[in-house]
Amino acid sequence: MLLGAVEAGGTKFVCAVGNENGEVLERIRIDTTTPEETLSKVFEFFKEREVEAIGLGFFGPLDLNEKSETYGYITTTPKEAWRNYDVLGAFKDNFQLPVVLDTDVNAACMGEAVWGAAKGLKNCLYLTIGTGVGGGAMVDGNLVHGMLHPEMGHILLRRHSDDDFQGICPWHKDCLEGMVSGPALIKRIKGKDVMELKEEDEVWEFYAYYLAQALVNYILILSPEKIILGGGVMKQEHLLKKIQFKVKELLADYVAHDNVKDGIEGYIVLPGLGDNAGISGGLALAKKALLNK
C-alpha cells in the first residue's frame, strides 16, 4: 500500500510517499510561494507515483466543517495569496482517489498517536512552537474539530511580572503565539544568536512560564494522557525541563494524577517521531481515509 502525505507550512511543503506502517520511502521539499506555483509542483510529484490516498496537513486557519460551502478552504491566513483558497478542491480536481485534509498540527498529533510518543493512547495533545504556535488534540481516538478547529496558539495569558516584551501577534498582541513563537524570540533577543543564549538566560524563564500556563489550561480542559511539544523553539531541549517544573508549580497538586506528579518527565515530552511527526501524520490520515472509503 503506497500512501501520499503533504506537510504544508508557511515556508515549505514537504511531500512524501510512504507505506501503511508509517515508513517514509521518498520525500521532496517545495518552497511555499503562490498556490498555483506551489501546488503545480506538488501535483506533478504525486502524479508520477501510484499512491492510493493522500493525507494533507495544512497551515490554516482551515474550514473543516463538511457542511460548509467553503469546506476545505484556507480562510484568514496572513498569507494573502492563499487566503480563501480551496485547497481540498484543488487536490480532488487533480486526483481520483481519497484525499483528506486537516491542520498541520492535527496531522502531527495523529502521527504521534499512531506511531510516536502517544502510541496506544486515545487522548493526547501536540503543540508546536515555531514560526507560529498551534495545537492539535485527539480525544477518545478522534481529532478535535468543531465550529472551526483548535487555535491553541491564540489563548490569552497572564503576563510575567518581569516581562515588558510587546507581543507580536497582529490580532491579539500578547497571546501565546505573540509571546513565544520563533519570530517573537528573534525580536526578544535583538539580533543575538539563539544558540549562544545561556540556559540560565531570563528569556527561557519567560518561555517556560507562558508555555506552562498554556499547558495547564489544556490539561484542565482536555485532560490529555500525553503532551508532545514540537517545533523549532523546542530544539532548545533544556526548555523542556523548565516547562515541566513550571507546570507542576502552577497546577499546585490540584490534578491528583501520577502523570503530573512523579511522572511529569514522561508526560510532557518531545516528539517521538522527531521532525517526521507531521509527514507521518499525513500518512496516517491517508491510511484512515483509504480504510474508510
Secondary structure, 3 states (H helix, E strand, C coil): CCEEEEEECCCEEEEEEECCCCCEEEEEEEECCCHHHHHHHHHHHHHCCCCCCEEEEECCCECCCCCCCCCCEECCCCCHHHCCEEHHHHHHHHCCCCEEEEEHHHHHHHHHHHHCCCCCCCCEEEEEECCCEEEEEEECCEECCCCCCCCHHHCECCCCCCCCCCCCECCCECEHHHHHCHHHHHHHHCCCCHHHCCCCCHHHHHHHHHHHHHHHHHHHHHCCCEEEEECHHHHCCHHHHHHHHHHHHHHCCCCCCHHHCCCHHHHEECCCCHHHHHHHHHHHHHHHHHHCC
